[in-house]
């Protein structure tokens, strides 16, 4: 298979609004207010309103329980998979599934902290910087979606997760100094709990095999390695054996040139003291 480029078409909100309208229709047909439905299911009326208005993604367990409660006849359950996929931009949806099930990930980041390692405040700040600007509701929606990906850290058996970040990321004040401080503290927490290896690529390295930009090497649960590259709302998948072997070797060279995890932890601690 050759490299595949997928353009960004953000239809997520349209689909979720449609699902929410269906839920509202079934609820009203069943003669239930949001408060009454919430009491039956153990959810707040506010959460149900958010789902009906397409502002929040319905979780699978919610859909399984609400479908029979509003006599939807399996219509809502049939949309469960698409609802889960709609939390992400179109270009990212296939990778989100690949990432969630992966046996291992090797991530090189050159501009910002990788999404799997971001704090909520840092993620929100990155989305707020998008141009053209996106609305506040969309920023919150994307932030919650990004945070949901971090369930991978609690998976059993655990995935083998490795990250290398360019040192410039640790100096770039996305949000403000408080956001950056919280992000660096979070990195130290992740590094300390042993759920991932994080390394820093120093700016003074004369050799950096990652000069071509960020990428992720994925070891899927089933099948051969895949390399994911994302830029400007587009994604490219490298899947041929020659391509993936070359990129995996490149990632190995990047790790070799970077600080060790222990050195990286000490470096981040030093950086924190300067904020």
Secondary structure, 3 states (H helix, E strand, C coil): CCCEEECCCCCHHHHHHHHHHHHHHHHHHCCCCHHHHHHHHCCCHHHHHHHHCCCCCCCHHHHHHHHHHCCCCCHHHHCHHHHHHCCCCHHHHHHHHHHHHCCEEEEEECCCCCHHHCCHHHHHHHHHCCCCCCCHHHHHHHHHHHHHHHHHHHCCCCCEEEEEEEHHHHCCCCCCHHHHHHHHHHHHHHHHCCCCEEEEECCCCCCCCCCCCCEEEEECCCCCCEEEEEECCEEEEECCHHHHHHHHHHHHHHHHHCCCHHHHHHHHHHHHHCC
